[in-house]
Amino acid sequence: MKTVYFVQAGNLYGHNAHLPYAAGCVAANAFSMPEIRRHYQLGEFIFLRTPIEEVLAKLDEPYMVAFSCYIWNMEYHKALASAIKARWPGCYILFGGHQVNNDNASQLHELPDINFLIHRAGEEAFAALLLALQNGDDLAGVPSLSYRNAQGEIIRTAAAPCTRCDYPSPYLEGLFDSLFAQYPHLLFSMTLETNRGCPNYCAFCDWGADRQHLKLMPMQRVQAEIDWAAQRKLEFVLCADANFGLLPRDTEVVQYLANSKRRCGYPQKLRAFLDKSYNDTVFSLNETLAREGLSNGAALSLQSISSQALEAIGRKNLNFAQIAAMIARYNAADIPVYCELILGLPGETLQSFAHGVGELLAAGMHGALEIFRCEVLPNARLAEPAYQAQHGIKTVRVQQYHRHESPENHDSIPEYSELVTATTTMPVQAWVAANVFADVVQGLHALGLLPHIAEHLHRTQQLRYEQFYLDLIAQAQAQPASLLGELVAFTQARYEALAAGDGSAIVWHDAKFGNITWPLGSAIFLRCAYESTRFYAELPALLAQYDLPQSFIDQQQVQLNLPSQDENWPDFARVSVWYNRRRGALSKKAGGA
């Protein structure tokens, strides 16, 4: 029997770990076939980034090791693959997943230890490869495969369209059952896939790269997997659908989850990527999730408000009046709602980005803005040389650092991201300024230190929200000895370092606030909250042009009930509780500041 191992290495978050769903899907399909089970046996799943020598000790004469590659594990996988090849030179190494280029076999040139690449969905190609190797068949008949022939030439076979989605479930086939016994101390999370594919083709995303029709998982399988999770008391479910809520049947899925939680308490939370049309189905779905405590809020994944940026990325949102009405509808139903934006998209300018943030604040999105930096993924249109040339896209490769991670847990094998730092419409200096603006808004407005003052000026002096924060940044730069002046300079220097390639600049750590890394917006909030007496004492000078009474500013400080410096800030549990309470309170008050 030839032993096949699967690797989908992920990070451990405390005692929480994700089950290796993608690798499990490929394995479940292959090992459901009697012909494969006659000649191959399935080895242990490697799903954690453990030291490579420990992984090698688990392997027993591997015939093949198949890696499911993502942006957060590619470098670890390369290092592990090289170590396996050095110890077992005859072992086949296969790479698949989103980090494998769909359009060419260039990674075989770059990575001599890899024998095979599988492009796109892997279920059928992997099974066909095992059968071909066993039978001595020509590998040219295996779909979506790249390999070297006997002469060392790289061969790329024709891609086979994915026409079905009713593959065996790794959960229901029992592929992960042994992990619960082997790792009793871990809290596992599961990935739930109710459909596969995406009708959209956004430039920053690789979900819609295949441009194929949506394929549905059988509802019986979806419900059985939810039951499987409940029986094993899994708290967290990540829905891997690209547009959950697009289909009327998604309401049935949510209702089944809600019934399961009422019946036995599990699963407890669902994280889903919602359909971008924000229709009645999506609203109803979010209403149920919020009522049952299955979600922390509804997400509006707008990415940008700029019509130029949306056109450049091939995206169409609702018009802004519809977006504002949707925000108001969630607020009226007391459903927390938050908005996701991407900073650095082609077509976006500093002014249009700031304007979009201001529009959202004016629409009532006061407590929950999530702003992500634009990143290039290998199979997204954003990675195409012609597209990058068209939009003047400049990128920098930076080491990944994760927010809310213990610094000592940072891996010795770094992973990398390719960040967009400049476009034709947003040169690098404007990109730095946009990031500073974003973090000041997140730190001072979304977390509750200044939104009431900004709202007061918006209502009484018709001052736009973005102008208030742009003016505040300018005043802080003019008063560098102030706390906010110090923090703005610090944040600007961090983004300048990030643009130069220093990935560590994107997170911040201070032992006063727990043994954890924070995003820079949170750093601004925590420093100002910790030194709140100084922050509010210096505020009148920063806001002098608005002629605000000192009593009004003092009143805002008193109402916030901030912890004092003599309280136990290093107690991370206490800090995080207060931090999240501020976010939740503002999210529910969105529109009612």
Helices and strands as residue ranges (DSSP letters): E 2-10, E 16-18, H 21-30, H 34-39, E 40-48, H 52-58, E 62-68, H 74-87, E 92-96, H 106-110, E 116-118, H 123-135, G 139-141, E 145-148, E 154-156, H 177-182, E 187-192, E 195-196, E 215-216, H 219-231, E 236-244, H 250-264, E 269-274, H 280-291, E 298-303, H 307-313, H 320-332, E 337-343, H 350-362, E 369-373, G 381-383, H 385-390, E 394-399, G 407-409, E 416-422, H 428-440, I 441-446, H 451-461, H 465-478, H 483-499, G 503-506, E 507-508, G 511-513, E 518-519, H 520-530, H 532-542, G 544-546, H 550-560, H 572-588
